[in-house]
Amino acid sequence: MVTRSAGGVTTMKKVLVTSIIILALLSLAAVQASATGEKDYTKVFVIPLTISENAVTPGDVILEYGYGPKLGLQSGTFRGELVDTKGNTITSFNLWDPRIRFGDSMVLKPDGTISKVSGRLEKMDSAEITVVVPFSKNSGTFNLYTNKSRVSTVDLTPVIGKFCAANPKDPDCTGTGFPPLLPALAGGFVILAAAGAGWYFLKKMKGRSP
């Protein structure tokens, strides 16, 4: 029969407790390292448009990492709308007509000095504008309206598919969306496993003690 002294069991308990604490600290350190090194997955759609009197022609849309300008801060005759795949509006904002240009007109004296400055407004036949809107993984289309009439629709789903093919590890492409939780779950599993093993070993050792 194998026997253990009380002092030996106590020492074993201390070793197990110390081991569990070390594992916990290592797990927390791994979680913190993952959090501080977490990649920013913020993305935007870059949508080029050519606006003329009779048509609005979209260019090649790009989905890329980055941030866009604050939307909804300007007025204008156009309204942009990002819609999800079910037809629900994600965001809506006004846009200035890029064909309308403002400038200054100057009247010069014979000696070349300025005698008068006045404002001038002109409208071009066509002009280009680039619309940058925040990404949503449920994005379906981008619509452009003027006078309550839709003048252009851009399908965004092929752009998302192309982006995900090039960036398969992006959480919006993998379908998880929660990569920062993985190290925490792994660390918690290690701690629970170590605690369970320690409890089982101590119980077994206690049963062998005289």
C-alpha positions in Angstrom: 0.0 0.0 0.0 1.3 3.5 -1.0 1.0 6.1 1.7 1.6 9.9 1.6 2.4 12.1 4.6 0.1 15.1 5.3 3.1 17.4 4.5 3.5 15.7 1.1 -0.1 16.2 0.3 0.1 19.9 1.4 3.1 20.4 -0.8 1.4 18.8 -3.7 -1.6 21.1 -3.2 0.6 24.2 -3.3 2.3 23.0 -6.5 -1.1 22.4 -8.2 -2.5 25.8 -7.0 0.7 27.5 -8.2 0.4 25.8 -11.6 -3.2 26.8 -12.0 -2.3 30.5 -11.2 0.6 30.4 -13.7 -1.7 29.0 -16.4 -4.3 31.7 -15.7 -1.7 34.4 -15.9 -0.4 33.0 -19.2 -3.9 32.9 -20.6 -4.7 36.5 -19.6 -1.4 37.6 -21.1 -2.3 35.8 -24.4 -5.7 37.5 -24.4 -4.2 40.9 -23.8 -1.6 40.4 -26.5 -4.3 39.4 -28.9 -6.4 42.5 -28.0 -3.6 44.9 -28.4 -2.6 43.3 -31.7 -6.1 43.1 -33.1 -6.4 44.1 -36.7 -8.8 46.9 -37.6 -11.3 45.4 -40.1 -13.2 48.6 -40.8 -14.0 48.8 -44.5 -15.6 51.2 -47.0 -17.2 51.1 -50.4 -15.6 53.5 -52.9 -18.2 54.2 -55.6 -17.2 56.4 -58.5 -20.1 58.0 -60.4 -20.2 60.2 -63.6 -23.2 62.4 -63.6 -24.6 64.0 -66.7 -27.9 65.6 -67.7 -29.4 62.3 -68.9 -27.6 59.6 -67.1 -25.6 58.6 -64.0 -22.9 56.1 -64.9 -21.1 54.1 -62.1 -17.5 53.1 -62.4 -15.6 50.2 -60.9 -16.6 49.9 -57.2 -13.9 49.0 -54.7 -14.3 47.6 -51.2 -11.2 48.4 -49.1 -10.0 48.8 -45.5 -10.3 52.3 -44.2 -12.7 55.0 -43.0 -14.9 57.3 -45.0 -16.0 60.9 -44.4 -18.8 61.8 -42.0 -22.1 61.4 -43.9 -25.1 63.6 -43.6 -23.3 66.9 -43.0 -24.0 68.4 -46.5 -27.1 69.3 -48.4 -27.7 68.8 -52.1 -30.1 67.8 -54.8 -29.0 64.1 -54.8 -29.6 61.5 -52.1 -27.5 58.4 -51.7 -28.9 55.3 -50.0 -27.2 52.1 -48.9 -29.6 49.2 -48.9 -29.3 45.7 -47.5 -30.1 42.5 -49.4 -33.6 42.5 -48.0 -34.3 46.1 -49.2 -34.0 47.8 -45.9 -32.2 51.1 -45.7 -28.9 51.0 -43.8 -27.9 54.6 -44.3 -29.2 57.6 -46.3 -27.5 61.0 -46.9 -27.6 64.0 -49.2 -25.0 64.8 -51.9 -24.1 68.0 -53.7 -24.4 67.9 -57.5 -20.8 67.9 -58.7 -21.7 69.6 -62.0 -22.5 72.8 -60.1 -19.4 74.9 -59.6 -18.8 78.1 -57.7 -16.1 80.6 -58.3 -15.1 84.3 -58.4 -15.2 86.7 -61.3 -12.8 89.7 -61.2 -12.9 93.0 -63.0 -9.4 94.5 -63.6 -8.4 98.1 -63.9 -6.2 99.2 -66.8 -3.2 99.0 -64.5 -3.9 95.4 -63.6 -5.3 95.9 -60.1 -8.7 94.4 -59.1 -11.6 96.8 -59.2 -14.4 94.3 -58.5 -14.9 90.7 -57.4 -18.2 88.9 -57.7 -19.4 85.4 -57.2 -20.1 83.1 -60.1 -22.1 79.9 -60.5 -21.9 77.6 -63.5 -23.2 74.2 -64.3 -21.1 71.7 -66.2 -22.5 69.2 -68.8 -21.1 66.3 -66.8 -18.9 65.8 -63.7 -17.4 62.9 -61.7 -18.0 62.3 -58.0 -16.7 59.5 -55.7 -19.0 58.4 -52.9 -17.4 56.6 -49.9 -19.9 54.8 -47.6 -19.2 52.5 -44.6 -19.3 48.7 -45.2 -22.0 46.4 -43.9 -21.8 42.7 -44.6 -25.5 42.8 -45.4 -25.0 45.4 -48.0 -27.0 44.8 -51.2 -27.1 47.9 -53.4 -26.2 51.6 -53.5 -29.0 53.8 -54.9 -28.8 57.4 -56.0 -32.0 59.6 -56.1 -32.8 63.1 -57.4 -36.3 64.7 -57.0 -37.5 61.4 -55.4 -36.6 59.5 -58.6 -34.0 56.8 -58.6 -31.4 57.6 -61.2 -28.8 54.9 -60.5 -28.5 51.5 -58.8 -25.1 49.8 -58.1 -25.1 46.1 -57.1 -22.5 45.7 -54.3 -22.7 41.9 -53.8 -20.1 41.0 -56.5 -17.7 43.5 -54.9 -18.1 41.8 -51.5 -17.5 38.4 -53.1 -14.3 39.6 -54.9 -13.0 41.2 -51.7 -13.7 38.0 -49.6 -11.9 35.9 -52.2 -8.8 38.0 -51.7 -9.2 38.3 -47.9 -10.6 34.9 -46.7 -9.5 35.5 -43.1 -11.5 38.7 -42.7 -14.2 38.0 -40.0 -16.9 39.5 -42.3 -16.0 36.9 -44.9 -15.6 33.9 -42.6 -19.0 34.4 -41.0 -17.8 34.4 -37.4 -17.3 38.1 -36.8 -15.9 37.5 -33.3 -12.2 36.6 -33.6 -11.1 38.5 -30.5 -13.1 36.0 -28.3 -11.1 32.9 -29.5 -8.0 33.5 -27.3 -10.2 34.2 -24.3 -12.2 31.0 -24.8 -9.0 29.0 -25.2 -7.5 30.6 -22.1 -10.7 29.8 -20.1 -10.7 26.3 -21.3 -7.1 25.8 -20.2 -7.8 27.2 -16.8 -10.9 25.0 -16.3 -9.0 21.9 -17.6 -6.2 22.6 -15.2 -8.5 23.2 -12.3 -10.5 20.0 -13.0 -7.3 17.9 -13.3 -6.0 19.4 -10.1 -9.2 18.7 -8.2 -9.3 15.1 -9.5 -5.6 14.5 -8.5 -6.0 16.0 -5.0 -9.1 13.9 -4.4 -7.3 10.8 -5.5 -4.3 11.6 -3.4 -6.5 12.3 -0.4 -8.1 8.9 -0.8 -4.6 7.3 -0.6 -3.6 9.2 2.5 -3.6 7.3 5.8 
